[in-house]
Amino acid sequence: MDEFERRVSLLLHDAVDEPPTRITAEQVLRTRTSKRRRWRMTLAPAGAVIAVAAIATVGIMLAGVTRDTKSPATSTQSARSTIYVNLTVRHPVSWRLVRPQVSSAGPSGPVAYLTNQRTDTQCNTAFGTHGRRTVTCNPPVTALRPNGVYIAFTAFFDVLHPPTSYNRVLDGHHATVQSLSAQAADCLPGATHAIRLSVYLPEPKSIPRGSGQNLVMSACYAGPDAAPIRHDINALIDSVTFLR
Amino acid sequence: VEDRDGFSELVRRTSRGLQRTAWLLTADWSTAEDLVQVSLAKTWARWDTIRRNEAADLYTRRVMMTTFLGWRRRRWVAEVPLGWLPDRAERGDPFDDADVRAALVAAVHRLPRRQRAVVVLRYFDDLSEQATAAALGCTIGTVKSQSWRALKTLRTMPGLSAAMTGESV
């Protein structure tokens, strides 16, 4: 190593600041242990979540997802990301994984987003009685631009109404895939199409009486060139893997 | 968080260093964080295999470099080339080193991605040529040639080489 190389090395070491954020294992994955602990504490709010989900599903058009196998994928590069606990999916690298800000508003919010849009999450803190602090955050994307995609992953216990009809089996688990209108799926402004994936994971050991866990993926996307995005979403659904 | 035989410890031990390396590669802290998280998630996906051979650090670093090199088409990490370098401070200026550092980092960020990866691994992470080759999945000869080209580029950048050697421009 000559003098120039030594100087490069020294200057590079001095040039890099401390990272502004610290990455934790929780950000990379949420483990089964913490999930169970949290959900045991929040089973009551989960009832409300189920009610909201039931209302939201009214009006859903029950139709199979059309597969556009002739359409080219929008991206030749793909990456596999851990979405939640042991759920991983493959997606185009141009789709960015966004974790929601920590919120004390409730356990019902999405656990992760995938989008090709610019993200900007704003949070507000409110103080209620007894100094109780409530943090609410808006979604990281507020409107879809043309050819945009925005996928929200939500997980909750469905202790009362496990789904009874399936049209797919994903990695050994029964699942329902539906094509929806953007309006029926309660998508962001700008969205023109939606696909919803529901996977039911029985977990008899975690909660008594055989309750299970619902994983719901709501994918909203926009035209005018929607076919490649639909192709990528279908490929993502095909890639769903539950690590064991 | 459940540790699952050391994964949390791996994240705690390596993430800061990986973030610094990733920043030199990507020129942006958010992108660097993304790169590290994706790399760790990929490591987690194969953790049962990796943790047994006690090479998790090396594996994660290699995943990060492979991911970085595979991101070449990703729009939001695209650099905007500039036709200038920061002015060199006059001799004796207390901010001299800071200016040189800024010039060097800007120059490194303008290197082709593979050359940049070699420079970062060799001169920031202080890896040997052999370890750099292992991290990038290439031969030692490739590391040498990429390193030679990168240093040649850095040496021939007028503002940078003069600033680094303390000569007047």
Chai-1 contact restraints between the chains, C-beta under 6 A:
chainA,res_idxA,chainB,res_idxB,connection_type,confidence,min_distance_angstrom,max_distance_angstrom,comment,restraint_id
A,R7,B,M164,contact,1.0,0.0,6.0,A-B,restraint_1
A,V8,B,Y123,contact,1.0,0.0,6.0,A-B,restraint_2
A,S9,B,Y123,contact,1.0,0.0,6.0,A-B,restraint_3
A,L11,B,R101,contact,1.0,0.0,6.0,A-B,restraint_4
A,L11,B,L104,contact,1.0,0.0,6.0,A-B,restraint_5
A,L12,B,Y123,contact,1.0,0.0,6.0,A-B,restraint_6
A,L12,B,F124,contact,1.0,0.0,6.0,A-B,restraint_7
A,D14,B,R101,contact,1.0,0.0,6.0,A-B,restraint_8
A,A15,B,R101,contact,1.0,0.0,6.0,A-B,restraint_9
A,A15,B,V105,contact,1.0,0.0,6.0,A-B,restraint_10
A,V16,B,R20,contact,1.0,0.0,6.0,A-B,restraint_11
A,P19,B,R16,contact,1.0,0.0,6.0,A-B,restraint_12
A,P19,B,Q19,contact,1.0,0.0,6.0,A-B,restraint_13
A,P20,B,W29,contact,1.0,0.0,6.0,A-B,restraint_14
A,T21,B,E33,contact,1.0,0.0,6.0,A-B,restraint_15
A,I23,B,S15,contact,1.0,0.0,6.0,A-B,restraint_16
A,I23,B,V36,contact,1.0,0.0,6.0,A-B,restraint_17
A,A25,B,V1,contact,1.0,0.0,6.0,A-B,restraint_18
A,A25,B,S8,contact,1.0,0.0,6.0,A-B,restraint_19
A,A25,B,V11,contact,1.0,0.0,6.0,A-B,restraint_20
A,E26,B,V1,contact,1.0,0.0,6.0,A-B,restraint_21
A,V28,B,Q37,contact,1.0,0.0,6.0,A-B,restraint_22
A,V28,B,L40,contact,1.0,0.0,6.0,A-B,restraint_23
A,V28,B,A41,contact,1.0,0.0,6.0,A-B,restraint_24
A,L29,B,W44,contact,1.0,0.0,6.0,A-B,restraint_25
A,T31,B,V1,contact,1.0,0.0,6.0,A-B,restraint_26
A,T31,B,E2,contact,1.0,0.0,6.0,A-B,restraint_27
A,T33,B,E2,contact,1.0,0.0,6.0,A-B,restraint_28
A,S34,B,V1,contact,1.0,0.0,6.0,A-B,restraint_29
A,Q77,B,G70,contact,1.0,0.0,6.0,A-B,restraint_30
A,Q77,B,R73,contact,1.0,0.0,6.0,A-B,restraint_31
A,S81,B,A41,contact,1.0,0.0,6.0,A-B,restraint_32
A,T82,B,A41,contact,1.0,0.0,6.0,A-B,restraint_33
A,V93,B,R74,contact,1.0,0.0,6.0,A-B,restraint_34
A,S94,B,R74,contact,1.0,0.0,6.0,A-B,restraint_35
